[in-house]
């Protein structure tokens, strides 16, 4: 169990500022100014801070909304995006932090350049950098393991003091160099613009220290105060110091000296031969201390969330010793040692920067989504602006690809593979967090409102089905849901309402929840595109009256109602007929599905029957057959059109249908257009039964005027057919 939290704002600030004013500042800023000139490096600083400032503000905002526990950035990401995505980013973030320890230790050895030069000149021998870096790494690891974060923070105060003294001596130093163009800002240059992103890639690791202090979140007395104040202050302070350092370099040394001498600052500072290596040692040591404090806490937080496949490993990594993550520190030290022994992490540094950029982009995205999602529970006492967070996210992703497209793609591929593995191992941690749901809710609402505002009287050319279905026989007949799914797969929208007949009460509400869950379970293994809900109503008629007034799920109004009955027994047919006038009063297209127990074989095709007087329905029937055929269930199927007409009209009818198919670009072959002459002694039902007995689905039109006379007989008598869809179009659709 951890001790009481003991740190305030200062450790957050000093951990961040010591990393910001670290190795890159001392070793690479001279090269950057020498290559690009003053204004080129200023542009790099501004571009880098287009990522870091929005990230600092986003972290400050998130930290003041909920308590940030151990793990810092990982905790924020995992509690916003879910544990699986959080673990994916968290593992790569930990590796970046652990390897950063090695990076700073190796950079620390550059402060002993005088020693390496002396050995080379005196003994003609190149002394390996590991002679310094390995003992330093060992001392650092032992101190942190033995004394923990308390000693690390005390050391931070000491090394940061040396760092600021060395920078002060640098600013006070003078040289005899005077730029040819003068020393005014307007006279300073921007050179070699083609090398801009190459230099940006070298300098960018300087900006990654901005969130270093966030990893101490689990050891802070008040994270909601210390993280925003410490992080923002360090980021802004670092940026200001960068500006002054770049200006001092530009007016104090020639471009050639800055490019060739990585410790050119030593030639400028007062007592620079001693003070700049000392400052470099202090900055790199403090950065290494900050990283070795933060990385184990990220790893420990990952283990406490059971991010790794072995339960024993998670428990072992989670253990504390006097409030410090002892075992996680061991692992961090081992990884750092491995890279210190390699001696050169430059090849790794770019991809590590990629993972830092992913982290910063993720934090900015979380802030943006929280603004957009507008959850009532999101009430930070410190607020950034949504557009700043969006800028931070976009720039982070853009810069990744500008630095190194191959490394950026590699980083994303590694994270996708890691995410798939973590998801496979943690199947119980499915689904997105509330941040995604809130975003989708807001997006859905705004799209609905937009569509409603923009909606005009659409022409028949723009028609597509937005279908509504109501049934209380869901568990007896599934064909209605299947039909809606076919319609909704590609071209249309479908809402299925499971009717529970009765009055609304606690009992019926509970029944509705249970039955909806059963329906969802029935279709769990099917790619379902239908919105399924329940409706409690005292009668079938009142349910229809309620349902047809509901808004469409797509944002467009519902324009079609599909009801069903059992073709074998006639169950529910009279209910359907009794309510057709009510539905037609709302100007809906009406479809009635006659379900049967006959096996359904989609490969046997869809038959569309057009009869005299059916021309208002004809185009809708053909369009419905085309829409249904778009579902994968029907991929090996075809549409056959049958037209019953007078013998004298056979040629003209066939020509008209073929023209419509060609001009409408419908997937119907000319040989599948069948014209059947009308016979006075044979009913159309007999002809349909004869020709479509083997069809998977038969579509037949009906007219409201005929229904008034024939009632249920209009839909009965198709005993030889399988499933039948009866169609009544409110108005004639146009096939263009």
C-alpha positions, -999 to +999 in steps of 0.1 A: +000+000+000+014+034-009+022+060+016+002+092+019+008+115-011+035+139-002+045+161-032+032+195-043+035+215-075+073+220-075+082+184-085+058+185-114+074+218-126+110+208-120+106+173-136+091+189-167+114+220-170+145+199-164+135+176-193+125+206-215+158+223-209+177+191-214+201+174-237+187+187-270+190+223-258+227+219-251+237+195-279+214+203-309+201+238-307+234+252-320+233+228-350+197+239-356+204+276-356+235+271-377+215+251-403+182+271-404+191+304-389+173+323-362+139+325-378+140+289-390+144+276-354+118+301-341+094+285-366+104+250-353+097+262-317+063+276-326+053+245-346+064+222-317+044+242-293+013+239-315+014+204-301+028+209-266+007+239-255-027+224-264-015+192-247-005+210-216-038+228-215-057+196-222-039+178-194-046+207-171-083+205-180-086+167-176-067+168-143-092+193-128-122+172-139-114+140-121-086+129-098-057+117-118-043+086-100-011+067-106+001+065-142-004+101-153-010+103-190-018+065-191-045+070-165-061+099-184-061+080-217-073+047-203-102+062-183-113+081-214-108+057-243-112+024-223-087+000-209-078-018-241-070+014-261-055+029-229-032-002-224-021-001-261-010+035-258+002+030-222+026+002-231+042+022-259+043+053-237+061+033-210+087+019-235+093+055-247+098+067-211+121+038-203+142+042-234+143+080-227+162+071-195+189+055-216+188+084-241+195+110-213+222+089-197+240+086-230+236+123-236+251+128-201+283+112-212+288+141-238+295+164-208+328+144-205+338+152-240+370+168-227+380+134-211+373+114-243+394+140-263+422+139-238+424+101-239+423+101-277+451+126-280+473+112-252+469+075-259+456+074-294+426+054-282+389+061-286+374+055-252+339+040-254+311+061-241+299+032-221+328+037-197+308+066-183+272+057-192+271+022-176+284+033-142+261+064-143+231+042-151+240+018-124+243+045-098+210+061-109+192+028-107+205+019-073+197+053-058+162+053-071+156+017-060+171+023-025+158+058-018+128+061-041+110+092-053+119+113-023+156+112-031+148+116-068+129+148-061+156+162-038+182+155-065+160+173-090+162+205-070+200+203-069+205+196-106+179+221-117+198+248-097+230+239-116+210+240-149+198+275-143+232+287-132+248+274-164+221+290-185+226+323-166+264+322-174+255+314-210+233+345-214+260+367-196+288+355-219+301+375-248+321+368-279+337+389-306+314+375-333+291+401-349+267+389-377+274+405-411+238+415-413+237+431-379+221+420-347+186+433-351+157+407-353+149+420-388+184+412-400+185+376-387+181+348-413+160+319-423+183+295-443+181+261-459+143+258-457+145+224-475+162+210-443+134+223-420+117+190-411+151+171-409+162+196-382+127+195-367+131+158-362+164+163-344+151+191-322+116+178-314+126+155-285+133+187-265+095+193-265+086+159-252+095+167-216+064+188-212+043+160-197+072+144-177+058+157-144+023+142-150+036+107-143+040+117-107+003+120-103+000+091-079+025+108-055+009+143-054-011+158-026-034+176-050-030+165-087-059+188-098-038+218-088-002+206-092-005+191-127-022+221-144+000+247-127+033+228-129+028+215-165+016+248-180+043+269-162+071+245-174+058+246-210+056+284-212+088+289-193+106+264-216+093+282-247+105+316-235+140+302-226+142+286-261+136+319-277+163+336-258+188+308-263+182+308-300+187+346-302+219+344-281+233+317-303+224+336-335+242+367-324+272+350-307+285+324-331+289+318-368+268+292-386+299+271-393+309+270-356+273+260-346+271+232-371+305+217-364+307+221-326+279+205-307+290+222-275+292+256-291+274+271-260+307+265-241+325+290-264+299+317-255+292+313-218+313+328-190+337+300-179+320+279-206+346+252-207+335+241-172+300+255-168+283+243-200+295+206-196+283+209-160+249+223-171+247+196-197+254+170-170+228+186-148+201+188-175+206+152-187+209+139-151+177+157-141+159+144-173+171+109-166+159+112-130+125+125-142+121+096-167+132+069-142+106+083-117+078+084-142+083+053-164+079+028-135+047+045-123+032+041-158+042+004-158+027-001-123-005+016-134-007-007-164-002-038-142-028-027-118-053-026-147-042-062-156-029-050-190-005-079-193-015-115-201+000-131-170-018-125-137+013-132-117+033-107-137+006-080-132+007-087-094+045-086-093+047-053-112+020-038-090+039-042-058+050-012-038+080-007-015+077+023+008+052+038-016+075+034-047+070+009-076+101-012-068+095-041-092+084-018-120+116+003-114+137-029-118+121-036-152+126+001-163+163-001-152+169-033-172+154-018-204+174+014-199+206-007-193+201-026-225+200+006-246+228+022-227+250-008-235+240-004-272+255+031-268+235+048-296+198+053-295+195+078-323+179+052-346+153+045-318+148+082-309+126+090-339+101+062-333+101+069-296+092+105-305+064+089-326+049+072-295+052+105-275+033+122-304+006+096-303+002+102-266+000+139-270-024+136-299-046+112-278-047+136-249-057+165-272-084+143-288-098+133-254-101+170-245-118+178-279-142+148-276-151+159-240-159+194-253-179+180-282-197+153-262-208+179-237-214+154-208-229+170-177-203+151-157-174+169-175-170+199-152-132+208-151-123+238-130-097+247-156-110+249-192-091+249-224-107+257-258-120+229-281-103+244-311-069+244-294-073+207-285-083+199-321-053+219-334-030+199-311-044+166-323-042+175-360-007+190-358+006+160-338-005+135-365+007+158-393+041+163-378+045+126-372+043+120-410+064+150-418+092+138-395+093+103-409+064+087-427+079+052-424+083+055-387+049+070-383+033+041-402+054+017-382+042+032-349+006+029-360+011-007-372+027-017-339-001-001-319-028-018-340-012-052-336-007-046-299-044-035-296-056-066-313-035-088-290-047-069-258-084-071-270-080-109-277-065-115-242-091-093-225-124-102-242-143-091-211-132-055-216-152-048-247-168-016-258-160+021-258-161+044-229-187+071-223-166+096-242-174+078-274-210+074-266-214+111-257-196+121-289-219+099-310-250+112-292-240+148-300-231+140-336-263+121-341-284+149-326-266+176-347-270+156-379-307+150-372-312+187-366-292+196-397-311+172-419-344+185-406-334+221-414-321+212-448-349+188-458-369+199-488-395+183-508-374+155-522-382+142-557-389+106-564-354+104-579-340+107-544-363+082-528-350+056-505-369+035-479-370+046-443-391+017-430-409+012-397-422-022-386-443-033-356-449-068-344-458-086-313-449-120-328-411-115-329-403-148-312-426-167-336-416-151-369-382-136-377-388-129-414-399-092-407-366-084-390-347-102-418-365-081-444-357-049-426-321-059-423-319-066-461-335-031-468-312-014-443-279-030-453-269-006-480-297+017-493-323+021-467-330+025-430-351+003-407-367+005-373-382-026-357-406-021-328-414-052-307-449-046-294-458-055-258-496-053-255-507-037-222-505-005-202-472+011-193-461+000-158-431-011-139-439-047-148-443-041-186-412-019-186-392-047-171-407-071-195-398-048-224-362-046-213-359-084-209-375-091-243-354-065-262-323-082-247-335-116-259-340-102-294-306-087-295-291-120-283-310-138-312-293-115-337-259-113-319-241-134-345-258-116-375-246-084-390-276-064-381-283-029-394-318-025-379-326-003-349-345-025-325-367-011-297-399-019-279-433-003-276-458-008-248-493+000-260-528-013-251-537-023-286-522-029-321-540+001-334-528+025-307-493+011-312-494+019-349-508+054-342-479+060-318-452+045-340-460+063-373-455+096-354-420+087-343-390+104-361-369+083-384-336+071-370-317+084-400-328+120-396-352+117-426-389+110-419-401+074-420-418+069-454-428+032-453-446+009-429-441-028-431-464-052-412-466-090-413-489-119-409-486-157-409-494-169-445-501-204-434-526-196-406-536-161-415-527-149-380-526-111-376-539-105-412-572-090-400-553-067-376-531-055-405-561-049-428-580-030-401-552-005-397-542+001-433-565+032-436-548+047-405-513+042-420-524+056-454-536+087-437-499+095-430-490+092-467-468+061-461-459+034-486-472+001-472-457-033-474-473-065-459-450-095-455-467-129-456-444-152-438-443-190-442-425-219-426-412-230-459-374-231-461-359-199-474-334-202-502-322-168-515-305-184-546-339-191-561-344-154-567-369-126-564-400-126-586-418-092-592-453-094-605-469-064-623-506-066-633-529-042-650-538-014-626-506-020-607-485+007-624-485+030-594-469+002-575-446-012-602-416+011-598-417+007-560-417-031-563-388-031-587-368-006-565-375-028-534-363-059-552-331-040-562-325-028-526-331-063-511-307-078-537-279-055-523-276-076-492-249-104-491-276-130-484-288-124-520-254-122-538-260-153-559-296-143-567-314-126-595-346-105-602-373-118-625-400-094-636-434-108-647-460-087-664-496-100-670-511-079-699-534-081-728-520-101-758-521-070-780-499-051-756-472-077-752-446-061-775-450-026-762-450-037-726-418-057-730-401-028-748-411-004-721-398-027-693-365-033-711-361+004-716-368+011-680-342-016-669-315-002-692-321+035-684-324+027-647-292+007-647-310-021-629-292-055-625-320-073-644-312-093-676-335-089-706-341-127-705-355-123-670-384-100-682-414-123-688-446-111-704-475-133-698-508-129-718-539-124-697-565-153-700-601-147-691-605-183-678-574-182-655-570-159-625-538-140-619-534-158-586-533-191-605-507-178-629-485-164-601-488-197-581-477-216-613-447-194-622-433-184-588-438-216-567-400-219-563-391-183-558-374-173-526-394-140-524-424-130-545-434-093-546-470-085-556-487-051-557-521-043-543-545-014-546-564+002-517-596+003-538-594-035-544-588-041-507-621-024-498-639-051-518-619-082-512-606-077-477-584-107-465-592-126-497-568-102-515-538-116-496-549-153-494-548-180-521-511-179-528-506-214-513-479-225-537-457-196-530-431-191-503-426-157-486-447-130-503-443-092-500-474-072-509-466-036-519-488-005-520-471+027-531-485+060-518-473+077-550-455+065-582-418+063-577-395+073-606-367+051-618-341+073-636 
